[in-house]
Each structure stands twice: as C-alpha cells, then as structure tokens.
C-alpha cells in the first residue's frame, strides 16, 4: 500500500503510537483523521500535524460507528483504518469485573465494531485495509496484568480471522505487535525500558510492512524468537517466564523505592490505571 492521497483513520491518536502513526501518514501525503476520548488534547495534536480530529469513545460501539460514519460522510471513503486505541489495567482474577469489561471493550471489541461497520464499505469497493494494534503480549504474554494479556491474545486472534476470512475479497489486514515503545505506558516498567524503541522507529517499521501488504508487524527481534521458543517447548517457555517475572518485579520494586526516595511520583498509574509494571514477557 502507498499512502499518497489515501484516507487514513487513526484511533487513540492523541498521543503515543497513535500520534506517531498519524504524523507519519500525514508526512506521506495521506488525508488523516484522528480520534480519541481526550477531545481537547486530540484536537490540539491533530491541528499541529495537519490532520482532522473527531472525538469518539472506542469503548462504545456507538463511538466507533459515529467515527466511521463521519469520515465516510466527509471524506467519502476510508482506505486504511488504524484501530489503535488500547488500555492496560488490572492485575489477576481479583480485578473487578468492571475493569475486565473496560479492557475487553477497548482492546478487543473496538476492533470487532470497526470491522462490523467498515466491512460493508470495504467489500462494496473491493478493497480496504485494517491495521489493528495488539501487542507482543498477544504472541507471548504479559507478566502482571491478566486482562491485558488475555485481550491482546484475542486482538491478534481476531486480526488473523479477518485476514483469513476476507483476504480473498480485497480486504487486507495487518496486526501491530510491539514490545517496549517509549510512551507513557512503559514509564513504570523498567524491564521494557531497557530495550524500548521510539515511536518514530515503530512508525518506520509499521509503514514498511504496510507497503508490502504484510500481516504481522513486530518491533524487536526477540518477539519472534520468543514465539518460536514457546511453540517448540511450551513447558520450558512457561518456566522461563516465571523467572522473568521475578526479575521484572524486582526491577519494578527497585524503581518504586528509588522514586519514593527521590520524591518523584510515577505518572504511569495515571496513564494506565495500574500501579504495577506492564511487562510483556520478553527480554
């Protein structure tokens, strides 16, 4: 896919990965519409990069539908829909149902709703592209948050299903599965910071795969190596993950102790609703 004059929609576009992707698509000559629940920040960021903004809540089907209908009415078509909105909250089974539900709605159902409302348009045109943001946690796991791990597995599975079911009808699908990227989501996860990449590097790798109509987009060589290890020796991989979780929690505790000693308050809890580290289980 080339991006000149294409209509591209990016959800979660007010910051982080979404903003980086939107910025790059604008630079490539696309007509970009961004969306986010944070209307004030989203509108300001969209204006700064030369995109149009539409405020919508991706945790609700009505928000997804309204965004798609608005773009079709104003731009006339959608060539690439980047379903990027995501959230990391919760810990284990004790996490309240309301948190499980919120994480599921944003991390999984937003992709389902986008497909529900966009597939008729794509199939009528005989072309269209979904880019669904999942995580390397979808291929491997996340060591602290069960809701995050479960929903990212599901997001990857849904992207696979779309690609298999509609690939012969002109609908292309890509799934973005990054490891650590320098966004507010990893500010409280020192194990991810050790190998984190910038959002600019992520955008480069994403557009490279989209240009050749690839499906899986990863950001670190360790992701597929870990996935191969998992497939070849599942028991061994689980044991390795146990050891890595111990290491991740030790780093996190040291990070928190240092922050307390210096009086530096972590901003990660405010960004993710979770005081513990988001550790996707790869080195």
Buried (B, 14 or more C-beta within 10 A) or exposed (E): BEBEEBBBBBBBBBBBBBBBBBBBBBBBEBBBBBBBBBBEBBBEBBEEBEBBBBBBBBBBBEBBBBBBEBBBEEBEBBBBBBBBBBBBBBBEEEBEEEBBEBBBBBBBBBBBBBBBBBBEBBBEEEBBBBBBBBBBBBBBBBBBBBBBBBBBBBBBBBBBEBBEEBEEEEBBBBBBBBBBBBBEBBBBBBBBBEBBBEBEBBBBBBBEBBEEEEBBBBBBEBBBEBBEBBEEEEEEBEEBBEEBBEEBBEBBEEBBEEEEEEEEEBEBEEBBBBBBBBBBBBB
